[in-house]
Amino acid sequence: MKKLLSFGELLIDMLPVDNDNSAYAPIPGGAPANVAVGYQKLGGNAYFCGGMGDDHFARQLRRSLDHYQVDTEYLFTIEKAQTALVIVSLDEVGERSFNFYRHNTADLLVTKAHIDKINWSALSTFHFCSNTLTHSNINTTTLSALQAANTNNILVSFDVNLRYSLWSDTADIADRVFACYRFCDVVKLSYEELTFLAKQAAISPLEYTQLLLDEGVTLVFLTDGANPAKVYHQTFVIEQPAPQIKPVDTTCAGDAFIAGVLYHLNHAHTAVELTEKLNHSHYVKEALSFGLKCGSKACLIKGAFPALPSKQTLID
């Protein structure tokens, strides 16, 4: 079984219940948790690893992961810690803005001792985002997890997924993100993130993409909203148009995309070794197309977990 471990924040998205953002409903979310649920809903086998608070919202979050059959063996309760919250506001075309409430919350308090409890030999893929790089302690924990994944020859996926307001000093972003690349097989960036990081490095976006490949990243996925998505490899570049839709809520589009890509790489053409898939344009193009389909479907429903597509919804 191709098991995914998604590591990072599990939090409550306070989503608007009307078009005026005048009232909010607490909805389970967090980008790595979305990826775990998305992978599971597609028919995969996913674990979530992270810190959970000792409060009412934490119980809601665990029930939600249980509902979608995500394995919570590595969901650690941090006593006397609170669950992180984010206020999500939507504009007239469904685009989001965020206000985070995340000071010393449970997701920031996971340590290497927690990581050491993971049975790495049971996993095929490790996925993470940059929100576990924002503070020094959780950044150190993330690097420990990446080293363990590499030692165990596990596919490592990194959705950079920058939330600038979470960083006390945005000057830390470029170095901490870059330090992760040498562990990664797959990196996903939005065009906005690529532009920001390239500017920090004083090079062009294309040069920055090549820098990732030179660091050892096999595939760089670049998304740009409704514009075509691209994949960069040392020997090929693939471009694919995004499905044309009228989005209702883009909250978890990127998470659905990368969940779809990882699911397809792990589960399509099972007789083909994963390394061969990563280095063959045909298989990568299929994974990109599947990820785009998943991402577009997720935009048609409000919320995170419920919006993530299942195999059946991709057929309908």
VENQUIBEL-V192790 format. One record per run of one state. SS is the DSSP state (helix for helix, strand for strand, loop for the rest). FROM is the first residue (numbers start at 1). TO is the last residue. If there is no record, write none. Layout:
ss = [SS:SS]
from = [FROM:FROM]
to = [TO:TO]
//
This chain:
ss = [loop:strand:loop:strand:loop:strand:loop:helix:loop:strand:loop:helix:loop:strand:loop:strand:loop:strand:loop:helix:loop:helix:loop:helix:loop:strand:helix:loop:helix:loop:strand:loop:helix:loop:helix:loop:strand:helix:loop:helix:loop:strand:loop:strand:loop:strand:loop:helix:loop:helix:loop:helix:loop:helix:loop:helix:loop]
from = [1:3:8:11:17:24:30:31:42:45:53:56:68:71:78:85:91:96:102:106:109:112:116:120:123:125:130:133:136:152:155:160:164:167:170:182:186:191:201:205:215:219:225:227:233:237:241:253:268:274:279:281:299:305:308:311:316]
to = [2:7:10:16:23:29:30:41:44:52:55:67:70:77:84:90:95:101:105:108:111:115:119:122:124:129:132:135:151:154:159:163:166:169:181:185:190:200:204:214:218:224:226:232:236:240:252:267:273:278:280:298:304:307:310:315:316]
//
